[in-house]
Amino acid sequence: MATFRPNYVLKALMKQTELSAEDLAKAVNAAGEKRFGRPGSATGRHVRRWLSGETTQPHTHYLVGLMDVFKLASGQLGFTLSDKRSQQLAGFDSGSTLLVETTVEEDHVLRRSFMIAATGNLLSFAFAPLPTSGRIGASDVERIRESIDQLHAVDDLYGGEQLAGIAESFVKQIEDAMGNCLYGPRVEKSLYQVIGQLRASAGWFAFDSGDQDRAGKNFDSGLRAALLADDKQLQARIWAYMSRQSWALGRVTETITIARLALDATRNARDHRLSALLHGRLALGYAASGQGAQCGTALARAETALDRIGTAPADAWLAFVGPGEVMAAAAMSYMDLKQPDRAAHQEEQAMKLLDPGFRRNKFATAVHLSECYLADGQVEQAVSMAGEALDLYPSVNCPRWAVHLGQVKEKMAEVDLPDVAAFVERYDTVTAAS
């Protein structure tokens, strides 16, 4: 069964303008007639297909009509357009900025971007003020870091489906400022560092949204910036992301090699949380390759690293690493080792230890625990846990784990139990409405 990514942007635009599917279809047809001299043939069914994600690239006439109705450029309507389609629409773009807002008065100091949260609300990000001329100082860089922390705070709550684009646009603003301003060697190093951090974040957000090519490009760019900044900790962070991506893509040897590289590069100067994360990545690689003893050793080292964590606050991107994260890595490892009972036990403990502020991680853990229960034949427990994940579904944008939840639903649908039938019906209702 195909899995579609809903167009949350279009949904929010329709809510904002109080347009139903039929109303929007009529408006698009009228706009098309004004543009091309003949009425369009869009219907409410077309609009619902756009909203569900079943249609990701509407006909050019419909896209132009949508641009005219909302006074937006083609790239601001929430569709994933090909380069060819974007070029076709370039001459029609209105250039309006309903979702990316700047004003003449504030353009030189502040840029504000908006994303559609899973709840359907608009969330705004006020990027750090960046000069367009003059000198960039250390205080400018510090404000950039605060903006990066804000992105991760939103990811922890809602997931990062739309955050990759926001992080990438911030990188562009920083690079533009670097091209027009003066700064010393120390600030230059710091600027490359924050660019690398933003690229690392954008890569993770893209990975979590299932866009692996985009993730890889951001990781590569982030590594280049980390090298220019001479920041081994940042390199290790990006390698940790890349190792996780390699495991997800089935590249087992690469998973192990990258994690080892990160551990070796930071051997004598590594945050204990980062150590725990990297040893967890090693465990995933060893388990996927059937090396149970090495997997156990890696998990033990991850737990040892956790015991050494002090009371100092963690970097925003590392804040999620704690006992729950290590247990989640153990659960995934045991699943690869064909031990679903042990995997379920580890994930149960992880669920209990999760900080309530990490709602996105709670959704992922609930989905994976339901997978563990199913693999172990505990169908009733699987239904219950999948139900908890479904409770979070409307408020978390995490396409990668949403796909897994859909797979759980498909497997459950093969079981003839009343609770399963009720869950499947509820799943269809909730996902259709979100």
C-alpha positions, 0 to 999 in steps of 0.5 A: 500500500502506497504511503503519502505525505500530507500537504500540511501547508496547503491544509493550513492555507485553506484553514486560514482562508476558510476555503473548503475543497469545493470552494478552492476548486472553484477559485482555482478554476476561476483563476485559471480562466482569467490567466488562460482564457478558458475555465479549469476543471478542478474538483473537490476530489482534486483538492483532496488528492493534493491535501492527502499527498496522493498528487504531489505535482498537480497540473501546471494550470492548477498550480498557477491557479493556486498561486493566484488564489493564495498570492504565493510563489510555487515553492510556497504551496507545500508540493514537492516539485521537480526542477522541470516543473519549477522552471515551467512555473518561474514566469508565473511566480507572484513573489508574495511571501505569506509563509516567509515574512520580511518587511523593508524595515526589518529585512537588514536585521531579522528574517522570520520563517514559518512552518506548519506544526503537526497541530495545523498551527503556524509556528514562527522562527525569528532568525538571529539578526545578521548584518548585510554590511559592516562587521560580524562579531562574536555576539552575532555568532552567539545569536545564531547558536540560539536560533539553532537551539530553537529548531531542535526544541521544536523537533523534540516536540513536533518532529522535523519534517519542515525544519530542513528547509528552514535550516538550509535557508538560514545557512544561505543567509549566513553565507550571504552575510559572510560574502558582504561583511568583514570578520576576523579569523576567530569569528570566521572559524565560528561561522563555519562551525555554525554553518556545519551545525545547521547542515548537520541539523538539516541533514537529520531533519531530512533523514527523519522525514525520509528524504535520504538524498537531501540528508546526505547532501547536508551531511556532506556540506556539514562535514566540509564546514566542520573541517574548515572550522577544525571542529572534531566534535562537530565531525563526530556529530555528523558521523553519528547521524551518517552511521544511523542513516547507513544502518537504516539503509542496510549498509551494515559495514558502513554503519560500523566504520563510520561510528568507529571513525567518530570514536577514534577522532574524538578519543581523548575529548568527547562528551559522554553523551556523544560516547553513549550515542556512538557506541549505540550506533556501533551496537546497531551495526554489529547486531545487523551483521549478526555479531552478538558478542560485539553488540553486547560490548558496545551496549555495555560501553554506552551504559558506562558512558551514561554513568559518567554524565555530569550535571552540566546541561547538554547541547540542544542536539544531544539533549535526547541522549540518556538511558532511554536512548541507549535502551532504544538502541538495544531494542533495535539491536535485539530485533536484528538479532532475532530476539524480539522478547528482549527487544520488547523488554528494552523498549518498555524500559525506554518508554518509562524513562523518556522525558515528556518533553521529547514527544517526537521520541515518544512517538518513535518508541511507541511505534517500535515497541508495537513492532517488537510486540508483534514480532514476539506474538504479543498482539494485544500489547502491540495493539495497545502500544500502536494505539498510544502512537496513534494518539500522538500521530496528529501532533508529531510530524515524523514521516519516517516513523509514521511509515513504520506505524502504517506497516504495523497497521498492515500486519495487524490487519491480517489478524482476526481480532475485535481489538485489531479491527477497531485499531485499523478503523481508528487508524484510517480515521485519524490518518485521513483527518491529519 
